[in-house]
Amino acid sequence: MPEIIEKSGSIYNCAFGNGKVIKNATNVGLDNHIRGFTVVNGNVRRLSQKLRSFLEDTIILCQPKNVHICDGSDQEQTMLIKLMLEQGTITSLPKYENCWLARTNPEDVARVESRTFICTERREQTIPTPKDGVQGKLGNWISAEDMAKAIKDRFPGCMKGRTMYVIPFSMGPVGSPLSKIGVEVTDSPYVVASMNIMTRMGEDVMDILNTNADFIKCLHSVGTPENGKITVPSWPCDPQRTIILHKPAANEIVSYGSGYGGNSLLGKKCFALRIGSTIAQREGWLAEHMLILGITNPCGEKKYIASAFPSACGKTNLAMMTPSLPGFKVECVGDDIAWMKFDSNGQLRAINPENGFFGVAPGTSNETNPIAMKTIFKNTIFTNVASTSDGGVFWEGMEKMIAPDVKITDWLGNPWTMGVSKTPAAHPNSRFCSPASQCPIIDPMWESPQGVPIDAILFGGRRPEGVPLIYEALSWSHGVFIGASMRSEATAAAEFKGKMIMNDPFAMRPFFGYNFGDYLKHWLSMEQRAAVNGGEPPKIFHVNWFRKDSNGKFMWPGFGENARVLDWVLRRIDGEECYEDSLVGRIPTAGAIRTDGLDESINFAELFSQPRDFWSDEVKSIDTYFDEQVGSDLPHQISNELNELKWRIENSQ
């Protein structure tokens, strides 16, 4: 942020950390005695000194036309929708209640991990030192000087002619001891409308801020290209210069050039995971890329499970599962992010810091996730899905819901014909943004200030071969090793292409806010944190719904049938001896996974097989990854677990 070095009336001179000075910056006063700019909504006299100072700095830097302090009201949301309609950012979807479709610039469709940076004093605070000649893949570091330069090269005057929106928001229920407060400044009404859905936003949060409370500073602009030409006026962005910056020591996030959710809704991955994980390390808790669900068995016994899968690997489907087993009930606490802390009794408790779902649309259907389909067709902003001539939306998976006479327009605005067109109708990373409160199976405790008790943690990803349907960790350190060695097929949620198997430890690879080796040490310390309060950490499991047979067919039906796997998890939580040891961990004994009522026969021997050659190669890949990417920062407990897995493989029949 710039520093004010001289002020006279409403005229400021402003200095950046690198010595750059902007002179005669006007229309930037924000105290009650400055009238050189217009606040079109909000009472500036209510602002705390900390918030006032932040806004003064950002106004000086970005030079907006005017300022709108958001209140989160229905009237404000209606105003934003009207504005976006006028700008062509969204179109109406009259088939549904209060639903809208946004189409982005085709160059702005996913997270840009390669341009996402963490700024710390020393590089090793952000990322492990990779092996010589190896490109590090566990985050990107930027120096304070280079961060200041990146801001100076992009932000001065970037909001000229636009409204600057000030969004006060809470991640987690307002007032919860597990929640945190943020303020996002943005020039995108799409971001404001989406943050209204995804966070608790408005006057309740402003009341907390007005006590001069600390908050996470979030600065965002869709940007203006250097040549001044915005190629898609309805979706301004600057994709060639997009950058996302985090400074944990100052609790700051700065994002430029992209309007896409993961890059612009700064409460989400940037705050809730990257900055959140650094706060969690300092304060002794966990900020994780995990869904949270509650599952009740036929006896009325309820447990809560947190699960970490990479983006677009089925988190929302599991969080909203309709169990196939009679008498089981699943309720959703959250589908993407969990903040977890041990209470005074040593019980791990979790909140969902978000207020909505920002889910991947393609593949969501009445067959795969009927609960999501009952959630999303009201008060929702869709992005980059296809539209239909009857005023609705379409994406891959909705084929059975479209009448033969309905015409489809793809996400790029071109006519699209089912069975004929060669390109997807919806972008593979197209999204729905819907209020969580609309979910028919939202858990009664989803907004509990104390959080829900977590009894098990699942890790998983897309592994087409070799990895069993489920296995249980042998210990807490073995469970941390399982999380550290997670691998999965790449998906469309980021800019990677193809079906390559990628290392994605804890499903957090794009979201670590600090050195991965230190992150592992923090996870390992959780066992002791539970013990000092008389508790135990949850059991840890690894699941793989995506194993395929030699014909390329999925071996496990998934979706609602995954309740059969969770049933085994519940019985293991209760201590039932329904497991046997294997190479990778504890797997269900023969017959332990219920098959009553299952429509198809399952080859459980193949589904749980652990081919020695596959696992020999897997261990080599994990070993190489740790050696090249983590090096001396790898905790010895994780090295020991890897060596024990090697020994089991070498001594297997």
Summary of the structure (lengths in Angstrom):
residues: 653
radius of gyration: 24.9
end to end distance: 61.5
largest distance: 82.1
contacts: 2281
relative contact order: 0.11
helix: 30%
strand: 24%
